Amino acid sequence: MNFAQDILLENNRAQLRPLTADDFEALQPVAFDPELWQFTLTRGDDRIGLAAYIAAAVQGREQQQRYPFVIVDKQTNRVAGSSSYYNIYLDDARLSIGYTWVGTDFQRSGLNRAAKHLLFRHAFDVLGCERVELETDTHNLKSQAAMRRMGATEEGTLRSHRYTQGGRRRDTVIFSVLKPEWHQLRTTTFQDFEPHA
């Protein structure tokens, strides 16, 4: 993956473009909801937290550890949240999708699924991944349900895996999608977003 290159991903519902410091103002209306950050490792629900979140994401890209995106809802032309590639091991043909949050107004609207479609498609079809991983807090039942609806396979739980922003040691549930599974999912779960010949 070329971290210096700006990656723009788009389907009929969502647009993903690289996150930059210039997105601070546009993200505020959706980020300043404490519920979004209940199970996260960092917080972005105030100006200081959001600025720190964006700075860490941009620094992660500069250090070639993370590739953060802004999610734009094409139906409303509004910035709706963010997601990232991370744990990028292209020599092993795998990476993770995470650091995902979408504003309350956009949840259960199909936008997150549209954004995941773009991230999966780019990972498998362009980057040549054989495996894409997702992870979430064991307490985040909404996130786990969303991953299952997308067709990801639950692989297990890493106990006492990481500290949350509140200092709690979280157990992390790991999900994955493999390349052969992606070929099936793109014609079922993600069929609404696949370009038609």
PyMOL commands that set and color helices and strands:
alter all, ss='L'
color gray80, all
select helices_A, chain A and resi 21-31+34-37+47-62+90-92+104-106+111-126+141-149+179-185+191-193
alter helices_A, ss='H'
color red, helices_A
select strands_A, chain A and resi 9-10+14-18+66-73+78-89+94-102+131-137+153-163+169-178
alter strands_A, ss='S'
color yellow, strands_A
deselect
rebuild
show_as cartoon
